[in-house]
């Protein structure tokens, strides 16, 4: 869907998405429902903004997958602590759980 605009995605979406608030809500939900969780998989990770915030601000280890190679490249640069791979969420194998 975004294969022609991955470089513009953040510019467009940062105008109305509150990534820090969304990451905070995710962290609160995870803490309430899965307090022992430390490692997350961001399926459809996009440009990795949530992954980076969950890693840097909330202490999670976050890996991600996205179908768009451009997003995987951006996410890997934004959140170098994680492993980001190009994959289809309907059919992928990371060789670990």
Secondary structure, DSSP 4 states (H G I P E B T S, - for coil): --TTTHHHHHHHHTTT--HHHHHHHHHHHHHHH-TT--EEEEET-TTSHHHHHHHHTT--EEEEEES-HHHHHHHHHHTTTS-EEE-BTTB---S--
